[in-house]
Amino acid sequence: MARKLHYSGRYKMRSMSIKKYNTLWLSLLLDAIGMISYTLPGIGEFTDVIWAPVSAWLMYRMYGGLDGKIAAGLTFVEEILPGMDFIPAFTLMWLYRRIANRK
């Protein structure tokens, strides 16, 4: 019986680790989508108007809580302001969560 618990505990740890890195890959993808507007001169500013609320909603859905609300607001501002798309907000939030959960 104890051996069975040991294996299930290891499986749970591994699935939590995989979930963390899936969130990282998703964060990198969403940051890349936000940076696409640099490649579309003239159209990029219009896409930012659409992407800003979508990215804020996604940030809140991914991270939730007070941290997610603050990050969603900052992400909205970062995406709506011209020339600020280079900031990888989703990846920075992933790093923040990773460091904050260590304590």
MINU-549165 format. One record per residue (C-alpha): residue number from 1; x, y, z. Coordinates in pm, 1 decimal, padded with zeros to 6 digits. Layout:
N
<node pos="NUM" px="X" py="Y" pz="Z"/>
...
end
This chain:
103
<node pos="1" px="00000.0" py="00000.0" pz="00000.0"/>
<node pos="2" px="00276.8" py="00246.4" pz="00088.3"/>
<node pos="3" px="00449.9" py="00173.7" pz="-00240.7"/>
<node pos="4" px="00134.4" py="00262.4" pz="-00432.8"/>
<node pos="5" px="00111.0" py="00598.5" pz="-00253.6"/>
<node pos="6" px="00474.5" py="00668.9" pz="-00336.2"/>
<node pos="7" px="00414.3" py="00622.1" pz="-00707.5"/>
<node pos="8" px="00097.3" py="00830.2" pz="-00711.4"/>
<node pos="9" px="00279.1" py="01109.5" pz="-00530.5"/>
<node pos="10" px="00559.2" py="01102.7" pz="-00787.8"/>
<node pos="11" px="00305.3" py="01107.5" pz="-01070.9"/>
<node pos="12" px="00129.5" py="01406.1" pz="-00914.8"/>
<node pos="13" px="00460.6" py="01595.1" pz="-00884.7"/>
<node pos="14" px="00543.7" py="01519.5" pz="-01246.6"/>
<node pos="15" px="00202.9" py="01632.2" pz="-01374.6"/>
<node pos="16" px="00236.5" py="01958.0" pz="-01177.7"/>
<node pos="17" px="00577.6" py="02014.6" pz="-01335.0"/>
<node pos="18" px="00442.3" py="01949.2" pz="-01685.3"/>
<node pos="19" px="00156.2" py="02193.0" pz="-01620.5"/>
<node pos="20" px="00405.8" py="02463.5" pz="-01518.0"/>
<node pos="21" px="00597.9" py="02428.4" pz="-01839.3"/>
<node pos="22" px="00281.5" py="02411.5" pz="-02050.7"/>
<node pos="23" px="00190.7" py="02748.6" pz="-01900.8"/>
<node pos="24" px="00537.0" py="02877.0" pz="-01994.4"/>
<node pos="25" px="00496.5" py="02764.7" pz="-02355.6"/>
<node pos="26" px="00151.8" py="02921.7" pz="-02371.7"/>
<node pos="27" px="00293.0" py="03244.3" pz="-02225.3"/>
<node pos="28" px="00568.4" py="03252.7" pz="-02487.3"/>
<node pos="29" px="00313.2" py="03192.9" pz="-02763.0"/>
<node pos="30" px="00083.5" py="03470.8" pz="-02640.1"/>
<node pos="31" px="00377.6" py="03712.4" pz="-02614.2"/>
<node pos="32" px="00472.8" py="03624.3" pz="-02972.3"/>
<node pos="33" px="00115.9" py="03692.3" pz="-03087.0"/>
<node pos="34" px="00131.3" py="04031.1" pz="-02914.6"/>
<node pos="35" px="00454.3" py="04114.1" pz="-03097.7"/>
<node pos="36" px="00313.6" py="04030.6" pz="-03441.5"/>
<node pos="37" px="00190.7" py="04386.3" pz="-03481.5"/>
<node pos="38" px="00552.3" py="04493.3" pz="-03537.5"/>
<node pos="39" px="00556.3" py="04290.4" pz="-03858.4"/>
<node pos="40" px="00240.1" py="04450.8" pz="-03995.6"/>
<node pos="41" px="00315.6" py="04820.2" pz="-04056.0"/>
<node pos="42" px="00003.0" py="05032.8" pz="-04054.5"/>
<node pos="43" px="-00223.1" py="04743.5" pz="-03958.7"/>
<node pos="44" px="-00036.4" py="04670.0" pz="-03635.1"/>
<node pos="45" px="-00188.9" py="04957.4" pz="-03441.3"/>
<node pos="46" px="-00538.2" py="04838.9" pz="-03532.7"/>
<node pos="47" px="-00460.1" py="04484.5" pz="-03422.7"/>
<node pos="48" px="-00337.3" py="04619.6" pz="-03087.9"/>
<node pos="49" px="-00680.6" py="04771.9" pz="-03025.7"/>
<node pos="50" px="-00830.5" py="04423.8" pz="-03065.7"/>
<node pos="51" px="-00548.5" py="04231.6" pz="-02894.4"/>
<node pos="52" px="-00526.4" py="04451.9" pz="-02580.6"/>
<node pos="53" px="-00858.4" py="04346.4" pz="-02420.8"/>
<node pos="54" px="-00816.0" py="03986.4" pz="-02538.6"/>
<node pos="55" px="-00468.5" py="03961.7" pz="-02385.4"/>
<node pos="56" px="-00588.8" py="04120.1" pz="-02060.1"/>
<node pos="57" px="-00871.3" py="03865.7" pz="-02037.8"/>
<node pos="58" px="-00633.7" py="03577.7" pz="-02114.0"/>
<node pos="59" px="-00385.6" py="03700.2" pz="-01852.2"/>
<node pos="60" px="-00656.7" py="03704.1" pz="-01588.4"/>
<node pos="61" px="-00788.6" py="03361.3" pz="-01691.1"/>
<node pos="62" px="-00439.9" py="03209.9" pz="-01684.8"/>
<node pos="63" px="-00319.3" py="03350.3" pz="-01353.7"/>
<node pos="64" px="-00631.7" py="03465.5" pz="-01164.3"/>
<node pos="65" px="-00644.8" py="03622.8" pz="-00821.1"/>
<node pos="66" px="-00516.4" py="03966.3" pz="-00732.5"/>
<node pos="67" px="-00190.1" py="03906.9" pz="-00917.5"/>
<node pos="68" px="-00384.0" py="03815.0" pz="-01230.6"/>
<node pos="69" px="-00602.5" py="04126.1" pz="-01206.2"/>
<node pos="70" px="-00300.7" py="04354.1" pz="-01171.3"/>
<node pos="71" px="-00115.9" py="04176.5" pz="-01452.4"/>
<node pos="72" px="-00425.5" py="04195.3" pz="-01674.3"/>
<node pos="73" px="-00446.1" py="04571.2" pz="-01625.7"/>
<node pos="74" px="-00075.8" py="04616.0" pz="-01696.8"/>
<node pos="75" px="-00100.4" py="04389.0" pz="-02001.7"/>
<node pos="76" px="-00390.2" py="04593.0" pz="-02137.5"/>
<node pos="77" px="-00194.6" py="04916.6" pz="-02099.5"/>
<node pos="78" px="00119.6" py="04760.6" pz="-02247.5"/>
<node pos="79" px="-00066.2" py="04634.4" pz="-02554.3"/>
<node pos="80" px="-00274.2" py="04946.3" pz="-02616.1"/>
<node pos="81" px="00022.9" py="05186.0" pz="-02601.3"/>
<node pos="82" px="00209.9" py="05210.8" pz="-02931.5"/>
<node pos="83" px="00566.1" py="05080.5" pz="-02928.7"/>
<node pos="84" px="00535.5" py="04878.8" pz="-02607.5"/>
<node pos="85" px="00463.4" py="04540.2" pz="-02764.4"/>
<node pos="86" px="00817.2" py="04417.3" pz="-02708.4"/>
<node pos="87" px="00753.6" py="04361.8" pz="-02335.1"/>
<node pos="88" px="00684.7" py="03989.1" pz="-02276.4"/>
<node pos="89" px="00411.1" py="04038.4" pz="-02014.8"/>
<node pos="90" px="00286.8" py="03678.8" pz="-02006.6"/>
<node pos="91" px="00636.8" py="03536.6" pz="-01968.0"/>
<node pos="92" px="00723.3" py="03789.9" pz="-01697.5"/>
<node pos="93" px="00408.8" py="03691.2" pz="-01508.9"/>
<node pos="94" px="00505.8" py="03323.9" pz="-01538.4"/>
<node pos="95" px="00848.9" py="03407.0" pz="-01393.3"/>
<node pos="96" px="00693.1" py="03614.4" pz="-01115.9"/>
<node pos="97" px="00459.5" py="03331.5" pz="-01020.3"/>
<node pos="98" px="00745.3" py="03081.7" pz="-01025.0"/>
<node pos="99" px="00961.2" py="03298.0" pz="-00797.8"/>
<node pos="100" px="00671.2" py="03399.1" pz="-00569.5"/>
<node pos="101" px="00566.8" py="03034.9" pz="-00516.5"/>
<node pos="102" px="00917.4" py="02936.9" pz="-00407.8"/>
<node pos="103" px="00893.7" py="03126.8" pz="-00081.6"/>
end
